[in-house]
Amino acid sequence: MKKAILLAGTALLSAALLSGNATAQGTPQTVELVTVDVQKLAAGYRSSKVVGSGVVNENNETIGKIDDLLVSRDGKQPYAVLSIGGFLGVGNHFVVVPYDTLRFADNKVMLPGGTKEGLKKLTEFKYATQ
């Protein structure tokens, strides 16, 4: 009998605690929703497919490979980290170009005006250690 009363008391206490107001959860937030053409977007390029892609110039010369995609801290500007130079991943280094400078067509990623020499002149990019 004591067990039943203890169980019932615990259940009532739990119900009372769980049914309280949710005001302590912070201020309400609103998110502006945007309509997206999902059919058009579905035919786009997934980041998992873009990373690892070779990058060519207008002469169809391979000038680098996309190593990663980064977004600025404010979340507004995407960048592509290109791996350039080296052979089979040895001796290469990274540079960064704005994502909107890349062109996608015929299953290729193109950097118009890009050359190996020009990319080598860019400041080398190093990933943050944190």
C-alpha positions in Angstrom: 0.0 0.0 0.0 2.8 2.4 0.9 4.5 1.6 -2.5 1.3 2.5 -4.3 0.9 5.8 -2.5 4.6 6.6 -3.1 4.2 5.8 -6.8 1.0 7.9 -7.1 2.7 10.8 -5.4 5.7 10.6 -7.7 3.5 10.5 -10.7 1.5 13.5 -9.6 4.6 15.5 -8.8 6.1 14.7 -12.2 2.9 15.7 -14.0 2.9 19.0 -12.1 6.5 19.8 -13.0 6.1 18.9 -16.6 2.9 20.9 -17.1 4.4 24.2 -16.0 4.9 27.3 -18.2 7.7 27.2 -20.8 8.5 30.9 -20.2 12.0 30.1 -19.0 13.0 28.8 -22.5 14.1 32.2 -23.8 12.5 34.8 -26.1 10.5 33.8 -29.1 12.4 33.9 -32.4 11.1 34.5 -35.9 12.6 33.2 -39.0 11.8 34.7 -42.4 10.9 31.9 -44.7 11.8 32.1 -48.4 10.2 30.2 -51.2 12.7 28.1 -53.1 12.2 26.4 -56.5 12.9 22.9 -55.2 12.8 21.3 -58.7 15.5 23.6 -60.0 17.6 23.2 -56.8 17.3 19.4 -56.9 19.2 19.5 -60.2 22.0 21.5 -58.6 25.4 20.4 -57.3 25.8 18.8 -53.9 28.7 19.9 -51.8 29.7 16.2 -51.4 30.0 16.0 -55.2 31.8 19.4 -55.7 34.5 18.7 -53.1 37.2 16.6 -54.9 36.3 17.9 -58.3 39.0 19.0 -60.6 39.0 22.7 -61.6 39.9 23.6 -65.2 40.4 26.9 -67.1 38.9 27.9 -70.5 41.6 25.8 -72.3 40.4 22.7 -70.4 43.7 22.6 -68.5 43.5 21.2 -65.0 44.6 24.0 -62.6 43.6 22.6 -59.2 41.1 20.5 -57.2 38.4 21.6 -54.8 39.5 20.5 -51.4 36.8 22.1 -49.3 34.0 24.7 -49.2 34.0 27.4 -46.5 31.5 30.0 -45.4 32.5 33.3 -43.9 31.9 33.7 -40.2 28.9 35.9 -41.0 27.5 33.1 -43.1 27.1 35.4 -46.2 30.1 34.6 -48.4 31.0 31.1 -49.6 34.5 30.2 -50.7 36.2 27.3 -52.4 39.5 26.0 -51.1 41.6 24.8 -54.0 44.5 22.4 -53.7 47.1 23.3 -56.2 50.6 22.2 -57.2 52.1 19.0 -56.0 51.7 15.5 -57.3 49.3 12.9 -55.8 48.7 15.2 -52.8 52.4 15.6 -52.0 53.8 19.2 -52.2 50.5 20.8 -52.8 49.2 23.9 -51.0 45.8 25.5 -50.6 44.4 28.8 -51.9 41.0 30.3 -51.6 38.7 31.8 -54.3 35.2 33.2 -53.9 32.7 30.5 -54.8 30.9 32.7 -57.3 34.0 32.9 -59.5 33.6 29.3 -60.3 31.4 28.2 -63.3 29.7 24.8 -63.6 28.9 23.3 -66.9 29.1 20.0 -68.7 30.0 18.2 -65.4 33.1 20.4 -65.1 34.1 23.1 -62.6 35.8 26.0 -64.4 37.7 29.0 -63.1 37.6 31.5 -65.9 41.0 33.2 -66.3 42.6 30.8 -63.9 46.1 29.5 -64.5 48.4 27.3 -62.3 50.9 30.2 -62.2 48.2 32.7 -61.2 46.9 30.5 -58.4 50.4 29.9 -57.1 50.8 33.7 -56.6 47.8 33.8 -54.3 48.4 33.8 -50.5 48.6 30.2 -49.2 45.6 29.2 -47.1 46.0 27.2 -43.9 43.1 25.7 -42.0 42.7 27.1 -38.4 43.8 24.7 -35.7 40.7 25.2 -33.6 
